[in-house]
């Protein structure tokens, strides 16, 4: 009988430099070792040692492109574990306007591995439950008959994503909202569809997400979901002014 070795995983995550690099990858992107080193404020040599340990420990995988090696989270389960740790961790004090704006952006909308999280992700799930397109079943969300039709009409290949080995629609505890958003294959497919439609965009430099003007209209027309566009627009201007993103 095999018993999970949580001590080994905890020791890998528990180092401050490794934790910083893991959080940079929580948005689902692949990043080069030198960028992760800068984010953790350590030398490239030290970063390489940390990254090798996390690959060996099953937290990360890497791919080589030319002279550069890119790292990403090994799977969605690693992302969900990191999100769960964020939910129980004490909050760090905000010490600058820049940190405040970054925090507000992450709270409003972000990617959790490859699915939508934050205020927008949780509000979207609340609306789907209210419309009885989804219902809760233990640790999962399940589609209703109306939901099967609705998501298909929205351009989601339900048969295709059901054919994979991944959980179909998993509950994922949102660390900022303290409620659930949706992970799993369906959560990833919906988020990808929102990107394709141009309703959401990545904010460069992190995993925060911007809802576009088209997105605000689409979310309201298609989902009946009304968000505060004034908040998002004001925040975007502040992030650009403070150098967090490019204008």
C-alpha positions, 0 to 999 in steps of 0.5 A: 500500500502506498501512502502520500508523502505530504512532508516531501511536497510541503518541504518543496513548497515551503521554501520562500524562493520556490513558493514565489516561482510556483505562484508565478506559474499558477496562472498556467503559463510556461516561463523561462528559468531566468524570469522565474529567478527574477521573480524570486529575486535569486540568482539563475544558478540558485533558481536552477537548483530549486527548479530541478528539485521541483521537477524531481518532486513532481510539482513542475515539468519543463520543455526546452526551446533552443537554449532556453528551458521553460517550466510550468506546473505539472498538472491541474492538481498542483494548481488546485493545491496552491490555490487551496494554500492561498485560501488558508494562508494569512494575508500579507500587509499591502505596503505600496500603491502598486501592491494595492493595485496588483492585489485588486486586479487579482481579486477581480479576475485571474487565472487559477492554472487554466480556469477563471477565478476571483470575483468574476469567476465566482460570480459566473458560477453563482449565475450558472447555479441560479439559472440551473445550468449547473448544480452542485454534487459533492466536490463537483459541479454537474450539468443539468439538461438545460446546461448541456444545451446551453454550453453546447450552444456557447461553443463548448465541445462537451463530448470532447472534454468528457473524453479526457482523463481530467475531472469534468467540473471540479469545485475549486476554493477561491482564496480571495472570495472564500467560495467556489469557482469551477476547475476541471475540463469544463472550467478550462474550456469555458475560460479558453472560449472567453479568451477566444471571444476577446471577452477577457485578456491577460494583463502582462506581468502576472495572472490577473485578467482584464474583462474587455468592453466586449466582455462586459457586454457579452457576459451581461447579454449571454449570461445575465451577469452584470459586473462593475465596468467602472471598477475595471476601467479605473483599475486598468488606468491605475495599473498602466500609470503605475507601470504594472502593465503596458498601455 
